[in-house]
Structure formats: structure tokens, C-alpha cells
Amino acid sequence: MMLQMVLIFFAPLRKQTRDKRLLLLLWLAYLGADYVATLALGSILANTFDNSSADLPGQSLTALWAPFLLIHLGGPDNITSYSIEDNELWLRHLLSFVVQVSTVFLVIVQSTLQTSSFLVPSILVFIVGMAKFGERTLALRAASMQQI
């Protein structure tokens, strides 16, 4: 979440500054935000299928946390890509979209089999997360050289 905050507040400055430290911070936040969310989602998936963690308090919240990570993977609206070259990698983002959406779907299904108390909110956040992450992928595709 902290990486997203850095991107939200400092991304508009990347075109106006030549400060190497700020540009490095933004680049690391841009790259790290996706990796952190992917690792967290993988951890949630592993814990969801781990039978020994089924009795932990808050385990039913995993059906809600996974779709929030999907929204996080959509990124902030003020920085879709760090540079023009990133737009050419839209196919990688499409593959990531398919894998992450499938993972979140598995987490929701597995978590709601244990308890269905968060089924409706999870589905609503899942739909918003798919739209947000899909919007980022489509924006990258639209900005690629093939489409321009």
C-alpha cells in the first residue's frame, strides 16, 4: 500500500524533475508494487488451501483481501506505465491479468466453501478489481506503438 501511495503522490513529478533519487524511488515503487501484490496473493492462495490454517481467526477475510489485491494490481490512475517502452509489454500484463484473476477466483471459491459470510462483498470487489486491472492492460495496449 505504501508503494501505491508513493506512486499517487510523486508520479506527476516524474516528468518535471531530473532528480535521480526521486526517479529511482518512482521506478522502484512502480516495479515493486506489482511484485508485492503478486507475492501477497500467492501467500493468500497457499494459506487458503492449507487445511491447518482453516481455524485461524480472520481466515474468512481472505475471500475479501484477495480481490482488494486485484484492485491494487490495477495501479493508481496517474501512472499506468513508467516509460513508453513499458507500453510494449501489454501482452505480459494481459497474461498477468488472466493468472491473477484466476488466482483470486480460486481464493474466493475456496474461502467461501468454508464460510459464506463474505461472498457478496467479495464478488463485488472482485468485479471492481477485474475492471481496474483490465483497464490498466487496455491502456497499455492502446498506448503501444502498434495501436498508435
C-alpha positions as CSV (number, residue, x, y, z in Angstrom):
1,M,0.0,0.0,0.0
2,M,2.9,2.3,0.8
3,L,4.3,1.8,-2.8
4,Q,0.9,2.9,-4.2
5,M,0.9,6.0,-2.0
6,V,4.4,6.9,-3.3
7,L,3.1,6.5,-6.9
8,I,0.0,8.5,-6.3
9,F,1.8,11.5,-4.8
10,F,5.1,11.5,-6.7
11,A,4.2,10.2,-10.2
12,P,3.1,13.6,-11.6
13,L,6.6,14.9,-10.7
14,R,8.4,12.4,-12.8
15,K,8.1,14.4,-16.0
16,Q,9.1,17.7,-14.3
17,T,12.1,16.7,-12.3
18,R,15.6,15.5,-13.1
19,D,16.4,14.4,-9.5
20,K,17.8,10.9,-9.9
21,R,16.8,9.9,-6.4
22,L,13.2,10.7,-7.0
23,L,13.2,9.0,-10.4
24,L,14.8,5.9,-8.8
25,L,12.2,5.9,-6.0
26,L,9.4,6.1,-8.5
27,W,10.9,3.4,-10.7
28,L,11.3,1.1,-7.7
29,A,7.8,1.8,-6.5
30,Y,6.4,1.2,-9.9
31,L,8.2,-2.2,-10.3
32,G,7.8,-3.2,-6.6
33,A,4.0,-2.6,-6.3
34,D,3.1,-5.4,-8.7
35,Y,5.6,-7.8,-7.2
36,V,4.4,-7.2,-3.6
37,A,0.8,-7.7,-4.6
38,T,1.6,-10.8,-6.5
39,L,3.6,-12.3,-3.6
40,A,0.8,-11.5,-1.2
41,L,-1.8,-13.1,-3.5
42,G,0.3,-16.2,-3.7
43,S,0.6,-16.3,0.0
44,I,-3.1,-16.0,0.4
45,L,-3.7,-18.8,-2.1
46,A,-1.3,-21.1,-0.3
47,N,-2.9,-20.4,3.1
48,T,-6.4,-20.9,1.6
49,F,-5.5,-24.4,0.5
50,D,-3.6,-25.2,3.8
51,N,-6.0,-27.2,5.9
52,S,-4.2,-26.5,9.1
53,S,-4.9,-22.7,8.8
54,A,-8.7,-23.2,8.4
55,D,-9.3,-22.5,12.1
56,L,-7.3,-19.3,12.3
57,P,-9.2,-16.1,13.2
58,G,-9.7,-13.9,10.2
59,Q,-9.4,-16.8,7.7
60,S,-12.8,-15.9,6.3
61,L,-11.5,-12.5,5.4
62,T,-9.2,-13.9,2.8
63,A,-12.1,-14.0,0.4
64,L,-12.2,-10.2,0.7
65,W,-8.5,-9.5,0.8
66,A,-7.7,-11.3,-2.5
67,P,-10.0,-9.1,-4.6
68,F,-8.6,-5.9,-2.9
69,L,-5.1,-7.0,-4.1
70,L,-6.6,-7.3,-7.6
71,I,-7.6,-3.6,-7.3
72,H,-4.1,-2.9,-6.1
73,L,-2.6,-4.6,-9.2
74,G,-4.7,-2.2,-11.3
75,G,-2.4,0.6,-10.0
76,P,-3.1,4.2,-9.5
77,D,-4.7,6.2,-12.3
78,N,-1.9,8.8,-12.5
79,I,0.8,6.3,-13.7
80,T,-0.1,3.4,-16.0
81,S,3.4,2.9,-17.2
82,Y,6.7,4.3,-16.2
83,S,8.0,4.8,-19.7
84,I,6.9,4.4,-23.3
85,E,8.8,1.1,-23.5
86,D,6.5,-0.4,-20.8
87,N,3.5,0.0,-23.1
88,E,5.0,-2.6,-25.5
89,L,4.7,-5.1,-22.6
90,W,1.0,-5.1,-22.6
91,L,0.8,-8.8,-23.5
92,R,2.8,-9.6,-20.4
93,H,0.2,-7.6,-18.4
94,L,-2.6,-9.5,-20.2
95,L,-1.1,-12.8,-19.1
96,S,-0.7,-11.5,-15.6
97,F,-4.3,-10.3,-15.7
98,V,-5.5,-13.8,-16.6
99,V,-3.4,-15.5,-14.0
100,Q,-4.2,-13.1,-11.2
101,V,-8.0,-13.1,-11.9
102,S,-7.9,-16.9,-11.9
103,T,-6.0,-16.9,-8.6
104,V,-8.4,-14.5,-6.9
105,F,-11.3,-16.6,-8.2
106,L,-9.8,-19.7,-6.7
107,V,-9.3,-18.0,-3.4
108,I,-12.9,-16.7,-3.3
109,V,-14.3,-20.2,-4.2
110,Q,-12.1,-22.0,-1.6
111,S,-12.7,-19.4,1.1
112,T,-16.4,-19.3,0.7
113,L,-16.7,-23.1,0.8
114,Q,-15.6,-22.8,4.5
115,T,-17.8,-19.8,5.3
116,S,-20.1,-17.8,3.0
117,S,-20.3,-14.7,5.2
118,F,-18.2,-12.5,2.8
119,L,-19.4,-14.0,-0.5
120,V,-21.4,-11.0,-1.8
121,P,-18.8,-8.3,-0.9
122,S,-16.1,-10.5,-2.3
123,I,-17.8,-10.8,-5.6
124,L,-18.5,-7.1,-5.8
125,V,-14.9,-6.2,-5.0
126,F,-13.7,-8.9,-7.5
127,I,-15.7,-7.3,-10.3
128,V,-14.3,-3.9,-9.5
129,G,-10.8,-5.4,-9.3
130,M,-11.2,-7.1,-12.7
131,A,-12.3,-3.8,-14.2
132,K,-9.4,-1.8,-12.7
133,F,-6.7,-4.3,-13.7
134,G,-8.3,-4.8,-17.1
135,E,-8.4,-1.0,-17.6
136,R,-4.7,-0.8,-17.0
137,T,-4.0,-3.6,-19.5
138,L,-6.2,-2.0,-22.1
139,A,-4.5,1.4,-21.5
140,L,-1.1,-0.2,-22.1
141,R,-2.3,-1.8,-25.3
142,A,-3.8,1.5,-26.5
143,A,-0.5,3.3,-25.9
144,S,1.6,0.7,-27.7
145,M,3.3,1.6,-31.0
146,Q,1.1,-1.0,-32.9
147,Q,-2.1,0.8,-31.8
148,I,-0.8,4.3,-32.3
